[in-house]
Amino acid sequence: MVAVLAGHRPVDESSLMFAQRPFDVWLRDAMAKRNLSAPTLAKRLNLPQSTVADWLHGTTRPDGDSIAALAEILGVRIAELWRALEGD
């Protein structure tokens, strides 16, 4: 199926499912799959809730010290987490 917006060229909708999502969207989905709230994630990472809130608002991103622990808590490989971070 092809979608056309006024003044724009046609877009093949099937290709949109392969588009990289912003990290904050990816993180929300990963948290939802594991039934994790922001406060719970922050507590498990031993970080302030404001840090996780910043990630979820797209204001900041996890630093290198948080990557491995975040991947473990979310049940994903570190490589998958890095791909999500690179998608922004």
Summary of the structure (lengths in Angstrom):
residues: 88
radius of gyration: 15.7
end to end distance: 26.5
largest distance: 48.7
contacts: 200
relative contact order: 0.16
helix: 58%
strand: 5%
